[in-house]
Amino acid sequence: MDANFNTVNWAATSTIYEVNIRQYTDEGTFVAFQKHLPRLQSMGVDILWLMPITPISKLKRKGSLGSYYACSSYTKINPEMGDENDFLNLVKAAHALGLKVIIDWVANHTGAEHEWMASHPDWFTRDDQGNFTERNGWDDVVDLNYANDFMRKALIASMQYWVRDFKIDGFRCDMAHLVPLDFWREARQACDVIQPLYWLAECDVPEYHAVFDVSYAWNWMHVSEKLVKGESQVHDIYNVLHAYEQYPQGALKLWFTSNHDENSWNGTEYEKYQSAAKPWAVFTFTWKGVPLIYSGQELPNHKRLQFFDKDALHWNQAPALQDFYTCLTQFRKQSKALTQGETFILPTSTNGVLAYLRYDKEETVLVVLNVSQEPHKVKLSHARLEGEFTHLFSQLSYPFQGEPSFELFPGDFFVYYKTQNSLGNG
C-alpha cells in the first residue's frame, strides 16, 4: 500500500455482512432493516456493507425494479429504501452498537440515464455516432469517461458527501479493476482526510492493493467450486492461496461462500458447494483474511434471490445458523493466531480434505475440513499437536498425542484450539 495510506486498526479482525436492503425484509427499507441491527451485532458482525443505496435509472431498467448498480444519481437516496433521514438514523443506530457502515460505490458506470448526462455528456463514454455506450456487455449502463478531469472531481466530491454528511466508514468499490488505479488513489486521499476509511475492492489484482486494504478472492472461489465438480484438486486450492501470499505486505483477501452476484446468478452456496458449504464457511473464518456473510446465510437461505425484482427473505423463525456464525466470529475476534498468526498446511494423503494449523506463540488452532462429497480418514502429524485441545463448537476437550486421526463424513469440519496455558478448558 502507498506509504501515505494507513489501514484502519479494525480492518483485520472484522467480519463483513453484506446487506441486500431490497430483499432483506418485506418492506425493503432502511427502517425495516434497522430492527435487525441488535441481532447482527450479537452474531459478531463488525462491518455492514450496504449494496448501492442510490436511485436506479428507469431507462433500460431490467425487471420491475432494476439493478442497484445502474444509478441515476450519486448523491441521492433510492426512494424505495427511504430518505436521507432514514439512512442517517440507520448509520447512527449502527454506530451506537459499535458497528461500521460501508456503502457500495459504482465508479465504472452509471445507469442508462443519469442526472449528469444532460449537462455533462462529455463525462460519459460515447461511440463513433456520439451515443452513450459501455464496454462490458451490460446494456442497462453507460461507462464514465476517466479522461475527463471534471468528471473525476465531481465523482470524488460525491464520495466525500457520503463521508462528510452521513459519517459512513468506508467503501466497497464495485468492479474496482475497471477503474484507473490513479483515480482510486485520488479518491482515497480526498476522502481519508475527512476521516480514516475502510477500502474494499471487488477485484483480484495485486496492484490495486497500492490503494485498497482488502480485495476479493475470486480465484480461490472459482477453484473451490471446481473441486466439488471434480475439476480441480486440493493442491490447486493451495496453489491459489500461495499466490495470494505473494501479495504486498498487509494486503487482505475477502473470503466468501456467497454474495449478491453468486447467489443470484451462479446459485446458493448449497448449489455450488453441496455438503461442503459449511466446511468452506469455516475456512473463510480461519484462513488469514476477512470473512464475508451475505444476507440470509444465517437462516440458511436455500433460494436464489431475484436480482431485478422483489424477492424477500423470510425471518419467521430464529436463524438456524446464527449460533454457527456467532461461534466463528467471536472466536476470530479473540484469536490472534487466526488474524495475525502463521500458517502450516498439514499433508493428508487424500484429495478432498484441507488440514492446516494457524498459530502464534500463545495459541495453536487446528482446522480439518472435508470439502469433498466423499468420506475420508486422515492422520495428521505435527509437533504442535500435543496436549489438551478444545473443540470450538462443543467446547469439549480432547488429548492429542502428536498424530491425531480423524474420520470425516461429507460436510464434516473440525476446529480445535490450544492456548499456551491450556489445561483442557481452552
N, C-alpha and C positions, 0 to 999 in steps of 0.2 A: 504494500500500500504506500501511496505517496507520503513522504515524511510529514507533510502538513495536515494529514488526516489522522484522527485518533478514533479507534473503535470505542463505543460506549461500554462502560465496565460491566453492563448487564447482558451483553450480547452472547457470550459463550455458554452461559448457564441457562439461557431462556428456552422455553418451549413456545412455539408459534401455533396459533389456532386460526385457521382461515375461515372467515365469516362470509357466507353467501346470504346477504340480507334478504334478497328476494325470496329465497326458498326456505329460510330458517323458520319462519312462522307463517301462519295463515295470513296475517296482516302484511308481512313483508316490510316492516318499518323498523326504524331505529328504536322507537319506543317499545315495540313488542320484543325486539331482541334484548333490550336493556335488562329485562327481567331475568335473563339467563346469566348475567354477569357474576352473581354470587356463586352459582354452581360451577362456572368455568374457573373462577378464582380458587374454589376449593378443590378442583380437579388438578390444580397445579399449573394452569396456563399462565404465561407471563406476558405474551405479546398477542394482541388481536390484530390480525391483518384483515382489513375490510376490502373486499372486492370493490371496483370503482363505484363511487358514490355520486358521480356527475350525471347530468341528464343525458338521455340517449337520443341520437338522431332519428327523426321519423322517416327521412328519405332513405330508401333502400333498406328499411328496417327488416330484420329477419324475424319470423314468427310474430306473435302478438305483442311482445314486449321488447324485442330487440336485444342486442348484445351490450352488456355492460361496457365492453371495450370499443364502442363506437360512439364517443361522446359528442355533444353539440356545444358544450362549454366546459372550460377548465376551472371556472370559478363559481359555478352554481351547483346546487344540490338537486339530485333526481327527486322530483316531487312525489314519486311513488313511495319513497322511503321516509319522507318527512320534510322538514325545513331546517334552516340554519340553527335555530334554537334547539331542535330535537337532536341534531348531531353534536352540538356543543354540550348539551346535557349528557349525551352518551359518553363523550370523551371525559367529562368531569367525573361522572359516575365510575368509569373505568379507573381513572387516576386515583380516586378515593379508595379503591380496593387494591391499589398497588399494581394495576395492570397498565401496560403500554399500548398505544394505538398507532398502527401504521396504516397508510392508505395506498391502494393500488394506483400507480401512476403510469398512464399510457402515453408515452412520448413519441412513439414511432408514427402514429397516425391518429386521426380523428374520425368521427362518423362522416357519412357522405354529405351531411350538411352541418356546418359549424358556424358559430357567430362571427368568426374571423373572415369567412370566405368572401363576404360582400365588400368589406373594406380593405382586406389584405389578401387578394387572390395569389399574390406572389409568395405568400408564406407556405404554399402547398405545391406539391409536385404536379406537373401537367404534361400531357403528351404533346406530340407534334401539332395537333389541332387546337391545343390550348385547353383541352378538357382535364379536369381534375382526375388523377389516376393514382394507382398504388402498384407495388411490385411483388406482392406475395400471394395473390390469388384470393384475397378477401374482398368480395365485391360490395361490402357494406361500409367500407372505409376509404379514406384518402390519406396518402402519406404526407407528412410535413417536409418542408424544404429546409434542410440544415445548412444550405449555402447562404441562407438569409439571416444575417446577424440580428435584425429587428425581431424576427420570429423567435430566435433563441432567447433574446432578452425578455420577451413577453411570456414565454413558457416558464422561464426561471422565476419571473415575478409572480406567476400563478402558483408555483410551488411554494414560494415564500409566503403567499397569502394564507395557505392552509397551516403552515408552521406558526406564523405570527398570530393569526386571528383565532385559531382553533387549538393551538398547542399540541398538534399531533407529534408523535415521537419518531417518525421516520417514513420511509417509502419502500414499497415493494415495486420494483420497476419492470414493467411488462416488456417482454422481448428486448431486454436491455442491449443485446449484441447487435440489434438492427439500428441502434442509435450511435452516432460517433462517440467514442470514449471521451474526447475532449469536451463534448457538451456535458457529460455527466460530471466531469471534473469541475467545470464552471458552476454547475448547479449545486454540487456539494459544497463548494467554497462559499457560495452565496447563501445557502440555507443553514449550514452549520454555524455561521456566525450569530444566527438568531438563537439557536440552542443546539447542543450536540444531538445528532440524529443517528438512527439505525438505517443502514442501506443494504437492501436485499435485491439481488439481480436475478431475473429469470434468464439465465444463460449458463453455459458450461464452458466458458472461455477464460483461461487463467489470466490473461492480460487485463481483464476487467476488474481484477482484484487490486489494481492500482487505485481504484476509487471505492469499490464495494467491499463491505465486510463479509457478506455471505453470498454464495451463488448456488444455483441448482445442481443437483447430482443426476442430471438426465442420463448420462452414460451408464451409471450404475443401475438406474431404474430399468433401462432397456435390456441390459444384460441379465438382470434378476428376473425379468419377465420371460426371457428366452430359456432360462434354467428350468422353469416349470414345464415348458413345452418340450424339453429335451434337446433344445437347440444350442445350449451352452453348458459349461461345467463350472464347478465351484472355483477352479483355478482362474476362470475368466473373470469371476467376481473379484478375486484378489488382485488380478492384473489392473482392473479399473481402480480399485482402492489404492494400489501402489502408485498409479499415475496421479491420483489426487494428492498423494503425499509429496509430490514434486512441485505443488503449487507454492506461491510465495508464502513466506513465513507469516503465520497469523490468519491465513485465509481459512474460512469456514465453509463447509458444504451443507446444503439443506437436504435432509433425508425425508422421504415421504412414501407412503404406500397408496395415497390418493391425493387428489387436489381437484379443483373445479374442472380443469381440462380432462384429466384422466378419467374422472368419474363419468362425465357426460359423453365423452367421445370414445374412450377405449374400454370402459367398463369399471365396475366397482373393484375394490381390492380382492373380493372373493371370486369375481370372474377371472381376474388376472392371475392371482396367486393361489387360488383354491385353498387347500388346507394350510398353505404356508403364509397366509395373510397375517396371522398373529405372530409367528416367528419373525417375519420381516418387520413387523411393527416394533418388536423388541430390539431388533437390530438398529432401527432408526434412533433409539434412545441410548444405545450402549456403544455405538461407534463414535469416534470423535467427529463433532459437527453439531448441527442444530436440527432437532426433530420438528416435524410439522404434523398437526392433526387437522383434518378437513371437517367442515360442518357435518355433524351426524355420525362420524365414525365411532363415536362412543355409544351409539344406540344399540347395536350397529345398524348402519344403513345398507340394505342389500339391493337398492334400486339405482339406476342411472337417472340423475336429475335432469329434467329438460333444461336446455340452455337458454332458449329464447322465449319460453312460456312459463307460466306459473306451475309449480310442481313442489308443493311444500313438504318439508319434513314433518313428522308427527312425534310429538313429545308427550304421548298419552300415559307413559309409564316410565319408571326410573330407568335411565340408560344402563343396559346390561354390562357394558364395558367401561362404565365410569370408574369403577374400582381398579380395573386393569390399568387404565391410563394414569390414574392417580398414583398408583404404586410406582410406575415408571417415572413420572415427572418428579415426585418427591424424592425418590432415590437419587435421581440425577442431580437434583439441587444440592444434595449433601455429599455427593461422591466426587471428590477431586480426581479420583482415578479415572472417572468417565469423562470429565470435562478438560482435564489437564494432563492426564497420565500417559504412560507408554502403552504400546500395543504389541502383543506377541500372538501370532497365529499358530494354533496347535494343529499339527497334522492328524488326520482322522482315518486315512487309508480307505475312505469311501467318498463317492461323489453324491452330494445331497445334504451333507452336514457341514455347517460352519461352526468352528470352535475357536475361541480366542480369549486371551487374557487382557484385561485393562488394569493397570497397576501403577502405584507410586510407592513412596517409602512407607506409607501408613496403611495401605489397603490393597487387596487383590480382589478383582472381580472376574469370575469365570462365566462365560456365555457359551451355551451349546444350543444350536438351532437346527431343527430338521426342516430344511427349505425344499424338500422333495415331496413326492406323493407316495413314498415307499417307507417301510420301517427300516431302521438301521441300528446296529450295535457298534459303539465306538469305545475305544480305550485310550485315555489321554495320559500324557506323561509330562511332568514339569516339576522342577524343584519347589515352585511356589504352591503346588497343590498338596500341601501338608498341613494338618491340623483341623480344627473345627471350623467348618464353613456354614453359613446361614443361607437357606433357600429364600430368595427375595419375596416370593409370593405367599409362601406358607409360614415363613419365619421359623421353621423348624431347623435344627442344626444337625449336621452330618459330619462325621470324621472322614477326612481324606488322608490317604497314605501314599501320596506321590503319583499313583496311577489309577485314578478313579475310572470306572467304566459306566456307560450309560446305554440304556435301551430306549430308543426314540421311535414312537409311532408318528405317522403323518400328523402335523400340527403341533408336535411337542416342542417345547423350549424350556431351557433351564438357565436360571441366573443365580449364581451363588457368590457370596462375598465373605471376606475375612478381613477384619481390621487387625492392626499390629497387636493390639491387646485383647483380641477376641478370646472369650472363654466359652464360646458356644452360643452366646446370645446376640452376636453381631456387633 
